[in-house]
């Protein structure tokens, strides 16, 4: 089993993180400190339902920092043994 510490993505650890949904090619400025880290559910207007999926893989993924979701899913589909999902409610604060 693997243990993941709370707020892990906020640390400057030696692990790979992909782009989040704040990414936009329309932005003129560099927002990599925001868009290259996990942010968590952030409903824009009301409570939203989110799906969290955990994958069991037979191999480490070959991804570089700043990867996109489609790159992640392609790699996962090549190495997936099993997966499980849970639906969560993100509350508008």
Backbone bond lengths (Angstrom), bond angles and torsions (degrees), N, CA, C in turn:
res aa  C-N    CA-C-N  psi(-1)  N-CA   C-N-CA  omega(-1)  CA-C   N-CA-C  phi
1 X - - - 1.449 - - 1.522 108.87 -
2 X 1.312 115.36 154.38 1.460 122.04 -178.88 1.518 108.25 -117.74
3 X 1.320 116.26 136.84 1.454 121.76 178.10 1.528 108.99 -106.56
4 X 1.324 116.54 129.72 1.460 121.77 178.75 1.522 107.68 -116.28
5 X 1.333 116.51 122.41 1.458 121.55 -178.09 1.527 111.20 -71.36
6 X 1.323 115.61 150.96 1.465 121.14 176.62 1.525 110.07 -60.14
7 X 1.320 116.64 141.97 1.473 123.62 178.85 1.525 113.47 59.76
8 X 1.314 117.42 28.24 1.463 121.47 -177.96 1.523 112.26 -55.92
9 X 1.318 118.22 -39.81 1.466 120.35 -175.56 1.526 113.06 -68.72
10 X 1.310 117.69 -14.58 1.469 120.37 178.65 1.523 112.34 -84.32
11 X 1.309 117.23 -12.95 1.459 120.27 178.38 1.520 109.28 -84.17
12 X 1.282 117.17 163.85 1.466 121.82 178.21 1.527 109.21 -95.15
13 X 1.312 116.00 47.74 1.454 121.51 -178.23 1.516 112.65 -71.65
14 X 1.314 115.07 169.93 1.460 122.47 -178.86 1.525 109.38 -93.70
15 X 1.323 116.92 72.19 1.453 122.34 178.68 1.529 108.37 -146.82
16 X 1.296 115.53 158.43 1.463 122.44 -174.55 1.527 110.34 -89.40
17 X 1.332 116.23 135.11 1.461 121.59 175.59 1.522 109.24 -129.70
18 X 1.323 115.47 146.12 1.460 120.95 -179.55 1.511 112.49 -98.94
19 X 1.318 114.87 -179.04 1.467 121.80 176.87 1.523 109.28 -72.49
20 X 1.328 116.32 145.39 1.459 120.34 175.32 1.524 109.77 -103.07
21 X 1.304 117.65 -174.42 1.467 121.18 -175.10 1.526 113.48 -75.28
22 X 1.330 118.14 -0.92 1.459 120.34 174.17 1.525 111.62 -83.16
23 X 1.323 117.46 -5.90 1.458 122.92 -178.36 1.522 110.74 -66.47
24 X 1.315 115.65 136.21 1.465 120.35 175.77 1.518 109.36 -151.91
25 X 1.318 116.61 130.06 1.454 120.99 174.96 1.515 112.06 -70.51
26 X 1.327 116.90 -9.24 1.460 121.25 -179.27 1.524 112.72 -83.50
27 X 1.331 117.07 -12.62 1.459 120.47 -178.61 1.524 110.05 -77.21
28 X 1.316 116.31 129.31 1.464 120.77 -179.17 1.523 111.63 -81.64
29 X 1.312 117.44 -23.94 1.460 121.26 -176.61 1.522 111.17 -95.91
30 X 1.319 116.04 163.59 1.461 122.37 177.18 1.528 108.57 -86.94
31 X 1.328 115.96 111.83 1.460 121.68 178.22 1.528 110.61 -112.56
32 X 1.332 117.38 30.66 1.462 120.97 -174.27 1.527 112.66 -60.92
33 X 1.322 118.18 -27.80 1.468 119.77 177.99 1.522 111.24 -67.96
34 X 1.314 117.40 -22.63 1.461 121.90 178.03 1.521 110.81 -97.74
35 X 1.325 117.46 -47.14 1.462 120.83 -170.78 1.522 114.76 -81.80
36 X 1.322 119.17 -10.00 1.463 121.65 -178.95 1.523 112.93 -105.37
37 X 1.314 117.44 25.16 1.463 121.84 -179.18 1.523 109.84 -140.14
38 X 1.316 115.16 156.23 1.461 120.24 175.71 1.520 108.85 -68.48
39 X 1.316 116.71 134.25 1.459 121.43 -179.13 1.519 111.53 -112.52
40 X 1.305 117.66 -28.88 1.454 120.72 -177.79 1.512 111.10 90.83
41 X 1.316 116.74 170.39 1.462 120.70 -178.63 1.528 111.29 -60.40
42 X 1.306 116.33 126.48 1.464 121.81 178.05 1.527 109.28 -134.60
43 X 1.334 116.96 76.97 1.465 119.79 -179.42 1.528 110.70 -60.13
44 X 1.332 117.67 130.64 1.461 120.41 -175.53 1.525 114.95 -76.82
45 X 1.336 117.50 -28.27 1.461 118.02 -171.85 1.524 114.65 -136.61
46 X 1.322 117.46 -27.60 1.467 122.06 -179.39 1.525 107.68 -158.55
47 X 1.322 117.21 175.00 1.460 120.20 177.92 1.532 109.57 -57.64
48 X 1.329 116.29 138.80 1.461 121.85 179.35 1.516 109.73 -126.70
49 X 1.320 115.85 153.30 1.457 121.39 175.34 1.528 108.52 -94.57
50 X 1.326 116.18 134.54 1.459 123.01 179.43 1.517 108.71 -125.04
51 X 1.316 116.43 152.89 1.461 121.67 176.29 1.525 108.51 -115.78
52 X 1.328 116.36 123.78 1.461 122.75 176.23 1.521 107.61 -103.41
53 X 1.325 116.79 123.81 1.460 121.67 -179.38 1.519 109.33 -118.80
54 X 1.331 115.77 134.17 1.461 123.05 175.98 1.521 107.27 -115.25
55 X 1.329 116.15 133.75 1.462 121.73 -177.12 1.519 111.03 -112.42
56 X 1.337 116.58 140.83 1.465 122.82 168.65 1.523 105.63 -99.00
57 X 1.328 116.58 124.85 1.461 121.95 -175.39 1.520 110.90 -119.48
58 X 1.325 116.06 154.05 1.459 120.67 177.91 1.523 112.47 -93.20
59 X 1.340 116.55 -0.22 1.459 120.22 -174.97 1.525 108.62 -161.11
60 X 1.318 117.52 150.54 1.466 120.55 173.50 1.522 109.49 -65.35
61 X 1.317 116.26 147.62 1.460 120.45 -179.39 1.524 110.82 -82.03
62 X 1.318 115.87 146.01 1.460 122.20 -179.92 1.529 108.83 -97.38
63 X 1.324 116.17 75.90 1.462 121.98 -178.13 1.523 109.57 -123.57
64 X 1.317 115.71 151.68 1.466 122.51 177.38 1.533 108.37 -110.79
65 X 1.341 116.32 156.99 1.465 120.44 177.62 1.523 110.74 -51.68
66 X 1.324 115.58 137.41 1.453 121.31 179.02 1.517 114.02 87.23
67 X 1.344 117.09 15.97 1.468 119.70 178.92 1.530 110.18 -67.05
68 X 1.331 115.10 157.99 1.465 121.78 178.39 1.525 110.46 -100.27
69 X 1.332 116.59 162.37 1.458 122.44 -177.07 1.524 111.88 -55.80
70 X 1.332 118.38 -42.62 1.467 119.80 -179.07 1.527 111.61 -62.71
71 X 1.329 118.03 -34.85 1.468 121.57 176.91 1.527 110.12 -67.20
72 X 1.329 116.07 -42.01 1.462 121.43 177.55 1.525 111.13 -60.26
73 X 1.341 116.55 -49.62 1.465 120.56 -177.42 1.527 112.04 -64.11
74 X 1.317 117.84 -36.32 1.468 121.06 177.03 1.526 110.25 -61.68
75 X 1.325 116.77 -46.62 1.469 121.53 178.58 1.529 111.13 -64.25
76 X 1.322 116.58 -45.69 1.466 120.82 -179.46 1.523 110.50 -59.12
77 X 1.318 117.54 -45.09 1.468 120.96 -178.06 1.522 112.86 -62.25
78 X 1.322 117.54 -23.76 1.463 121.32 178.02 1.527 112.22 -81.51
79 X 1.336 117.48 -20.59 1.468 120.82 -172.61 1.524 114.36 -126.45
80 X 1.321 118.01 6.22 1.468 121.79 -174.17 1.527 111.44 -73.85
81 X 1.331 115.26 128.14 1.462 122.65 172.75 1.526 109.05 -97.14
82 X 1.334 115.02 -44.02 1.465 120.91 -178.43 1.521 108.31 -158.85
83 X 1.316 115.79 168.96 1.456 121.09 175.79 1.518 109.37 -154.42
84 X 1.326 115.29 157.95 1.457 121.28 173.76 1.520 107.84 -143.84
85 X 1.314 116.39 151.24 1.465 121.13 -177.55 1.519 110.47 -134.23
86 X 1.312 114.70 155.73 1.456 121.91 174.74 1.528 107.35 -139.09
87 X 1.314 116.62 142.05 1.462 121.66 176.28 1.518 109.11 -93.19
88 X 1.323 115.83 134.96 1.458 122.97 -177.84 1.521 109.37 -126.48
89 X 1.317 116.19 154.07 1.458 121.17 174.52 1.523 108.13 -104.36
90 X 1.324 116.43 122.21 1.460 122.04 172.74 1.513 107.61 -91.64
91 X 1.317 117.11 121.77 1.464 121.42 -175.55 1.523 110.97 -90.62
92 X 1.311 115.87 134.16 1.459 121.81 173.13 1.518 107.74 -72.99
93 X 1.312 116.55 125.23 1.470 121.03 -178.13 1.508 109.92 -100.01
